[in-house]
Amino acid sequence: MGSLSKTQITTSFLVKAWIKSHPLVAIPLGIASFIVCNAYVVYVIERNAHPADCYESDRLRHDFTFKNCLWFCVISFLTVGYGDYYPTSI
């Protein structure tokens, strides 16, 4: 098919064609995957962090589970942030 129309069928071509044909599925899926990937990055960085430059109550409450990192990313990226969770690593 690709040789008849002189089009190279690559992965990027297929992804672009799928996004163009299904935008109502692709946009929410892209936003959700962006938030989950960023939450995982925050989780990997913060799970072994030893907070030193923060308040004592935050040092005792340093519980960055993946669920808390997901909440942090959703609130931080989609709104202005509540401040209930924030990274304490350098």
N, C-alpha and C positions, 0 to 999 in steps of 0.2 A: 504494500500500500504506500509506504513511504517513498519507494523508488519511482513509482508512477507519478507522484506529485512533486518529486525532487525535494522532499522534506525529510530531514533526519528526525526520527522518532527517538528522542532521548527522555531521560527522567524529568528534566525540567520542562520539556514540551508537554509531557503527560500531566504534570502537576498544574501547569498554567491552564491547560485545557480543562482539567477537572474544576479548578477554581472558577474559571469563566462560565462553566456550565452549571455549577452548584454554589453560587455565592452565599446563599442563606445558610448553608452548612459549613462552608469553608471559613467564613469570618469568625463565627463563634468557636469553631474548632481551633483556629489559629490563636485566638485570644486565650483560650483555656490551656493550650499547650505551652504558650509563652509564660503564663502565670505558674503552671506546674513546674516547668524547667527552672524558672527563677527561684521558686520556693525550694527546690532541691539544692540549688547552688547555695542559698542562704543556710539551709540545714547543714550542708557539708562544712561550711565555714564556721558556723556558730556552735555546732555540737561539741567540739573539743576546745572551744575558746574559754579562757580563764579571764573573766572580766575583772579588770583592776581599776579602771578609770570611770567607775560609775558609783551610784549610791549603794549603801549597804543593803537596803531592802531589795534592790535589783540584783545584787550579787547572790542573795539567798534565793531569789525567785528566777534564776537563770535556767529556764526549762524550755529550750527551743526544740520541741518535738516537731515532726514533719507537719502535723496539724496546725501548730502555732506558726510555723514558717509559712504555710499556705495562707493562713489568716493575715499574717503580716504583709505578704505580697499582694493579696487581693485589696486590702485596705490602703496600702501605700501606692499601688499603681492605679487604682480606679478612683480613689478619693484623695483627700489631703492627709489621711492617717489620723488615727485616734491617739497614738502614743502609748497604748497599753503594752505593745511589744515593740522593741527596737533593738538593733544589733549592738552588742557591747564589745565586740572584738575590735582590734586595731585595724 
